[in-house]
Amino acid sequence: MLKTLDIVLVALVLFATTWTFGVKHEAEILEERLRVVERGIAHENETISLLEADWSLLNRPERLQRLATTFEGDLGLRPLEPRQMVTAQELPAEPARFEVTPDAALESFAANTAQRAVR
């Protein structure tokens, strides 16, 4: 009886040890994946900061004015005139939209094909 209990307890200890090692190994893998993701996030944040700094340098008013003056002839740039400012009500209406159904498209295609055949 005692030997059977000893064997069961040893098997239980071996199982618990193996399970604990497996859980520890999975946790280490997850920690490594977390570190990789955190490094990626830090890299993306650094890139965003650099791009924002670059954007602010490119949008400096004096630089834009210099470019506008330099390429005024090529691009046809002119200063904005007060009469060019309009309110939302003064904007032209949105053009009417029309929808083409598959049947209408097929009829139009057939009519165009028939006209080409006549020519």
N, CA, C and O of each residue as an XYZ file, in Angstrom:
476
protein
N       0.815     -1.189      0.000
C       0.000      0.000      0.000
C       0.860      1.253      0.000
O       0.573      2.218     -0.708
N       1.923      1.227      0.808
C       2.788      2.393      0.916
C       3.532      2.633     -0.382
O       3.740      3.780     -0.776
N       3.938      1.561     -1.054
C       4.649      1.720     -2.309
C       3.738      2.323     -3.374
O       4.197      3.145     -4.166
N       2.492      1.951     -3.417
C       1.544      2.488     -4.396
C       1.347      3.980     -4.158
O       1.311      4.757     -5.112
N       1.219      4.385     -2.909
C       1.060      5.796     -2.571
C       2.316      6.565     -2.946
O       2.224      7.677     -3.467
N       3.491      5.992     -2.690
C       4.747      6.654     -3.063
C       4.835      6.851     -4.575
O       5.241      7.916     -5.040
N       4.466      5.858     -5.321
C       4.527      5.937     -6.786
C       3.545      7.006     -7.285
O       3.882      7.786     -8.176
N       2.351      7.044     -6.723
C       1.359      8.047     -7.126
C       1.860      9.450     -6.792
O       1.715     10.368     -7.598
N       2.452      9.621     -5.601
C       2.959     10.943     -5.204
C       4.134     11.370     -6.080
O       4.215     12.538     -6.460
N       5.035     10.463     -6.407
C       6.172     10.792     -7.280
C       5.653     11.184     -8.667
O       6.136     12.147     -9.263
N       4.669     10.438     -9.180
C       4.091     10.766    -10.483
C       3.416     12.136    -10.438
O       3.512     12.912    -11.388
N       2.734     12.428     -9.332
C       2.077     13.720     -9.173
C       3.092     14.850     -9.122
O       2.874     15.906     -9.716
N       4.199     14.642     -8.419
C       5.265     15.652     -8.346
C       5.886     15.859     -9.729
O       6.141     16.993    -10.132
N       6.130     14.759    -10.459
C       6.686     14.887    -11.815
C       5.720     15.640    -12.738
O       6.145     16.494    -13.517
N       4.442     15.329    -12.653
C       3.447     16.015    -13.462
C       3.408     17.509    -13.120
O       3.380     18.355    -14.014
N       3.407     17.827    -11.812
C       3.365     19.227    -11.379
C       4.617     19.967    -11.831
O       4.540     21.129    -12.231
N       5.771     19.304    -11.771
C       7.025     19.923    -12.205
C       6.985     20.196    -13.708
O       7.361     21.277    -14.161
N       6.533     19.221    -14.462
C       6.448     19.391    -15.922
C       5.462     20.500    -16.274
O       5.756     21.333    -17.132
N       4.316     20.525    -15.636
C       3.314     21.547    -15.909
C       3.854     22.929    -15.548
O       3.661     23.884    -16.300
N       4.529     23.044    -14.402
C       5.105     24.317    -13.973
C       6.151     24.799    -14.970
O       6.193     25.983    -15.305
N       6.998     23.886    -15.444
C       8.001     24.255    -16.437
C       7.341     24.733    -17.729
O       7.791     25.705    -18.334
N       6.282     24.056    -18.149
C       5.564     24.465    -19.365
C       4.956     25.850    -19.231
O       5.047     26.659    -20.155
N       4.339     26.133    -18.094
C       3.746     27.445    -17.855
C       4.821     28.519    -17.832
O       4.630     29.602    -18.384
N       5.957     28.224    -17.193
C       7.072     29.176    -17.130
C       7.597     29.458    -18.532
O       7.873     30.608    -18.872
N       7.734     28.422    -19.339
C       8.241     28.586    -20.701
C       7.278     29.439    -21.541
O       7.724     30.309    -22.289
N       5.975     29.201    -21.428
C       4.994     29.993    -22.153
C       5.036     31.454    -21.708
O       4.905     32.358    -22.532
N       5.217     31.687    -20.409
C       5.296     33.053    -19.894
C       6.522     33.765    -20.448
O       6.447     34.948    -20.780
N       7.650     33.068    -20.554
C       8.861     33.674    -21.117
C       8.662     34.034    -22.588
O       9.112     35.086    -23.042
N       7.986     33.159    -23.327
C       7.718     33.440    -24.744
C       6.815     34.673    -24.863
O       7.055     35.541    -25.702
N       5.779     34.748    -24.026
C       4.889     35.907    -24.066
C       5.610     37.191    -23.673
O       5.363     38.246    -24.256
N       6.497     37.106    -22.688
C       7.272     38.286    -22.290
C       8.165     38.760    -23.432
O       8.299     39.964    -23.649
N       8.770     37.838    -24.155
C       9.617     38.216    -25.287
C       8.786     38.878    -26.384
O       9.200     39.884    -26.960
N       7.610     38.310    -26.671
C       6.725     38.930    -27.662
C       6.308     40.325    -27.218
O       6.224     41.238    -28.040
N       6.046     40.498    -25.925
C       5.680     41.803    -25.391
C       6.822     42.798    -25.570
O       6.596     43.947    -25.951
N       8.043     42.359    -25.295
C       9.204     43.242    -25.478
C       9.352     43.659    -26.937
O       9.669     44.813    -27.225
N       9.122     42.721    -27.863
C       9.222     43.042    -29.291
C       8.160     44.073    -29.674
O       8.454     45.031    -30.389
N       6.929     43.880    -29.202
C       5.852     44.819    -29.509
C       6.148     46.188    -28.899
O       5.931     47.214    -29.545
N       6.640     46.211    -27.665
C       6.958     47.489    -27.016
C       8.076     48.213    -27.755
O       8.035     49.436    -27.890
N       9.096     47.459    -28.245
C      10.157     48.089    -29.040
C       9.599     48.655    -30.337
O      10.000     49.735    -30.772
N       8.678     47.927    -30.952
C       8.038     48.422    -32.175
C       7.232     49.683    -31.930
O       7.267     50.614    -32.735
N       6.505     49.719    -30.822
C       5.719     50.902    -30.476
C       6.645     52.087    -30.223
O       6.371     53.197    -30.681
N       7.733     51.861    -29.501
C       8.685     52.942    -29.234
C       9.279     53.460    -30.546
O       9.443     54.667    -30.724
N       9.599     52.549    -31.455
C      10.155     52.952    -32.752
C       9.129     53.764    -33.538
O       9.480     54.778    -34.142
N       7.871     53.337    -33.539
C       6.829     54.075    -34.257
C       6.614     55.454    -33.631
O       6.433     56.435    -34.353
N       6.631     55.540    -32.298
C       6.479     56.840    -31.637
C       7.630     57.770    -31.989
O       7.423     58.964    -32.206
N       8.840     57.228    -32.046
C       9.995     58.037    -32.427
C       9.865     58.509    -33.869
O      10.170     59.661    -34.179
N       9.417     57.631    -34.739
C       9.221     58.001    -36.138
C       8.160     59.087    -36.267
O       8.327     60.034    -37.036
N       7.072     58.952    -35.520
C       6.013     59.965    -35.555
C       6.552     61.310    -35.081
O       6.246     62.344    -35.675
N       7.348     61.304    -34.022
C       7.926     62.554    -33.517
C       8.822     63.197    -34.567
O       8.770     64.409    -34.775
N       9.642     62.387    -35.228
C      10.511     62.925    -36.276
C       9.708     63.485    -37.441
O      10.039     64.545    -37.972
N       8.658     62.782    -37.838
C       7.833     63.257    -38.951
C       7.089     64.538    -38.589
O       6.935     65.427    -39.427
N       6.628     64.633    -37.342
C       5.964     65.866    -36.915
C       6.936     67.043    -36.914
O       6.577     68.151    -37.311
N       8.168     66.799    -36.467
C       9.175     67.859    -36.494
C       9.493     68.261    -37.930
O       9.626     69.446    -38.235
N       9.614     67.275    -38.806
C       9.879     67.552    -40.213
C       8.730     68.334    -40.828
O       8.954     69.271    -41.594
N       7.498     67.955    -40.496
C       6.325     68.644    -41.017
C       6.310     70.100    -40.565
O       6.005     70.993    -41.356
N       6.635     70.343    -39.301
C       6.624     71.724    -38.812
C       7.717     72.546    -39.500
O       7.525     73.736    -39.749
N       8.853     71.932    -39.807
C       9.893     72.657    -40.541
C       9.453     72.956    -41.975
O       9.711     74.046    -42.486
N       8.800     72.010    -42.617
C       8.374     72.208    -43.996
C       7.237     73.222    -44.115
O       7.064     73.825    -45.175
N       6.474     73.417    -43.068
C       5.331     74.331    -43.122
C       5.624     75.704    -42.518
O       4.696     76.450    -42.208
N       6.886     76.041    -42.350
C       7.214     77.371    -41.850
C       6.743     78.409    -42.870
O       6.995     78.248    -44.064
N       6.065     79.471    -42.425
C       5.530     80.472    -43.365
C       6.607     81.103    -44.248
O       6.372     81.323    -45.436
N       7.773     81.394    -43.691
C       8.815     82.025    -44.508
C       9.308     81.085    -45.607
O       9.630     81.538    -46.705
N       9.370     79.804    -45.329
C       9.777     78.837    -46.349
C       8.727     78.738    -47.440
O       9.050     78.740    -48.628
N       7.456     78.651    -47.026
C       6.380     78.562    -48.009
C       6.314     79.820    -48.868
O       6.059     79.738    -50.070
N       6.542     80.983    -48.260
C       6.534     82.233    -49.028
C       7.675     82.241    -50.036
O       7.496     82.667    -51.177
N       8.844     81.774    -49.618
C       9.997     81.720    -50.523
C       9.714     80.780    -51.699
O      10.037     81.103    -52.842
N       9.114     79.623    -51.422
C       8.763     78.688    -52.497
C       7.706     79.279    -53.428
O       7.790     79.129    -54.647
N       6.712     79.949    -52.848
C       5.669     80.558    -53.666
C       6.247     81.623    -54.575
O       5.846     81.737    -55.734
N       7.193     82.410    -54.058
C       7.834     83.441    -54.874
C       8.690     82.812    -55.963
O       8.689     83.272    -57.105
N       9.417     81.762    -55.610
C      10.299     81.107    -56.572
C       9.521     80.483    -57.723
O       9.926     80.607    -58.879
N       8.430     79.826    -57.428
C       7.684     79.090    -58.454
C       6.412     79.807    -58.892
O       5.505     79.186    -59.446
N       6.346     81.100    -58.647
C       5.149     81.870    -58.991
C       4.838     81.789    -60.482
O       3.682     81.603    -60.865
N       5.847     81.924    -61.316
C       5.633     81.879    -62.762
C       5.265     80.498    -63.249
O       4.385     80.356    -64.098
N       5.924     79.475    -62.728
C       5.662     78.109    -63.178
C       4.275     77.619    -62.771
O       3.603     76.935    -63.543
N       3.850     77.969    -61.563
C       2.590     77.452    -61.038
C       1.428     78.416    -61.218
O       0.278     78.060    -60.958
N       1.717     79.624    -61.657
C       0.649     80.603    -61.817
C       0.050     81.021    -60.486
O      -1.155     81.252    -60.390
N       0.884     81.119    -59.462
C       0.406     81.493    -58.135
C       0.223     82.996    -58.047
O       1.068     83.758    -58.516
N      -0.866     83.420    -57.454
C      -1.118     84.829    -57.222
C      -1.641     84.999    -55.810
O      -2.197     84.061    -55.237
N      -1.471     86.183    -55.240
C      -2.023     86.412    -53.901
C      -3.544     86.292    -53.924
O      -4.187     86.578    -54.933
N      -4.091     85.877    -52.825
C      -5.529     85.719    -52.681
C      -6.185     87.094    -52.627
O      -5.731     87.975    -51.898
N      -7.243     87.273    -53.391
C      -7.954     88.544    -53.396
C      -9.217     88.414    -52.553
O      -9.782     87.326    -52.444
N      -9.669     89.533    -51.949
C     -10.851     89.463    -51.081
C     -12.095     88.962    -51.805
O     -12.943     88.320    -51.185
N     -12.227     89.237    -53.096
C     -13.422     88.812    -53.824
C     -13.459     87.285    -54.001
O     -14.491     86.728    -54.374
N     -12.335     86.615    -53.733
C     -12.293     85.160    -53.866
C     -12.891     84.451    -52.647
O     -13.164     83.251    -52.689
N     -13.088     85.193    -51.580
C     -13.666     84.608    -50.369
C     -15.175     84.556    -50.528
O     -15.798     85.565    -50.860
N     -15.769     83.400    -50.296
C     -17.216     83.246    -50.417
C     -17.745     82.526    -49.188
O     -17.000     81.884    -48.447
N     -19.030     82.650    -48.997
C     -19.678     81.913    -47.921
C     -20.152     80.572    -48.468
O     -20.108     80.342    -49.676
N     -20.593     79.710    -47.603
C     -21.042     78.386    -48.032
C     -22.262     78.482    -48.941
O     -22.429     77.657    -49.839
N     -23.119     79.483    -48.719
C     -24.314     79.634    -49.546
C     -23.959     80.072    -50.968
O     -24.719     79.803    -51.898
N     -22.834     80.733    -51.150
C     -22.437     81.218    -52.474
C     -21.757     80.153    -53.324
O     -21.531     80.364    -54.515
N     -21.431     79.022    -52.731
C     -20.800     77.947    -53.497
C     -21.801     77.339    -54.460
O     -22.996     77.294    -54.166
N     -21.332     76.870    -55.607
C     -22.274     76.263    -56.549
C     -22.876     74.991    -55.956
O     -22.267     74.318    -55.123
N     -24.082     74.686    -56.410
C     -24.772     73.491    -55.912
C     -24.028     72.244    -56.364
O     -23.321     72.247    -57.372
N     -24.204     71.200    -55.607
C     -23.574     69.929    -55.960
C     -24.220     69.404    -57.230
O     -25.444     69.424    -57.357
N     -23.415     68.936    -58.167
C     -24.015     68.438    -59.411
C     -24.943     67.262    -59.139
O     -24.735     66.476    -58.214
N     -25.970     67.166    -59.971
C     -26.932     66.077    -59.805
C     -26.235     64.751    -60.067
O     -25.429     64.623    -60.988
N     -26.558     63.787    -59.252
C     -25.975     62.455    -59.412
C     -26.984     61.566    -60.120
O     -28.191     61.684    -59.908
N     -26.493     60.703    -60.938
C     -27.365     59.746    -61.578
C     -26.761     58.375    -61.398
O     -25.542     58.207    -61.350
N     -27.621     57.421    -61.303
C     -27.165     56.053    -61.108
C     -27.433     55.251    -62.366
O     -28.483     55.390    -62.993
N     -26.493     54.426    -62.722
C     -26.636     53.574    -63.887
C     -26.966     52.174    -63.403
O     -26.194     51.548    -62.677
N     -28.116     51.704    -63.815
C     -28.505     50.347    -63.445
C     -27.888     49.381    -64.451
O     -27.562     49.792    -65.565
N     -27.725     48.141    -64.100
C     -27.153     47.182    -65.048
C     -27.964     47.086    -66.342
O     -27.389     46.936    -67.420
N     -29.304     47.174    -66.243
C     -30.138     47.103    -67.446
C     -29.885     48.296    -68.361
O     -29.773     48.138    -69.577
N     -29.794     49.511    -67.764
C     -29.555     50.706    -68.568
C     -28.176     50.647    -69.214
O     -28.016     51.056    -70.363
N     -27.186     50.145    -68.495
C     -25.851     50.028    -69.056
C     -25.831     49.048    -70.215
O     -25.165     49.287    -71.222
N     -26.555     47.947    -70.077
C     -26.618     46.951    -71.140
C     -27.326     47.513    -72.370
O     -26.897     47.272    -73.499
N     -28.413     48.266    -72.154
C     -29.116     48.886    -73.280
C     -28.234     49.894    -73.990
O     -28.200     49.935    -75.219
N     -27.509     50.720    -73.215
C     -26.612     51.710    -73.801
C     -25.504     51.026    -74.598
O     -25.157     51.478    -75.689
N     -24.954     49.951    -74.068
C     -23.907     49.210    -74.768
C     -24.451     48.616    -76.073
O     -23.780     48.654    -77.105
N     -25.660     48.072    -76.021
C     -26.265     47.480    -77.222
C     -26.522     48.546    -78.272
O     -26.293     48.317    -79.459
N     -27.005     49.733    -77.834
C     -27.271     50.813    -78.781
C     -25.979     51.293    -79.426
O     -25.943     51.525    -80.635
N     -24.916     51.446    -78.639
C     -23.626     51.882    -79.178
C     -23.061     50.847    -80.138
O     -22.478     51.207    -81.161
N     -23.220     49.600    -79.831
C     -22.725     48.528    -80.696
C     -23.497     48.513    -82.015
O     -22.913     48.304    -83.078
N     -24.816     48.737    -81.943
C     -25.638     48.766    -83.149
C     -25.251     49.947    -84.026
O     -25.198     49.817    -85.249
N     -24.976     51.114    -83.410
C     -24.578     52.286    -84.194
C     -23.237     52.051    -84.883
O     -23.045     52.467    -86.025
N     -22.321     51.395    -84.203
C     -21.014     51.116    -84.817
C     -21.156     50.135    -85.975
O     -20.434     50.224    -86.968
N     -22.083     49.206    -85.840
C     -22.269     48.215    -86.906
C     -22.869     48.876    -88.147
O     -22.587     48.449    -89.267
N     -23.695     49.916    -87.964
C     -24.312     50.614    -89.087
C     -23.257     51.398    -89.857
O     -23.328     51.483    -91.083
N     -22.299     51.961    -89.173
C     -21.256     52.768    -89.813
C     -20.394     51.871    -90.603
O     -19.442     52.329    -91.234
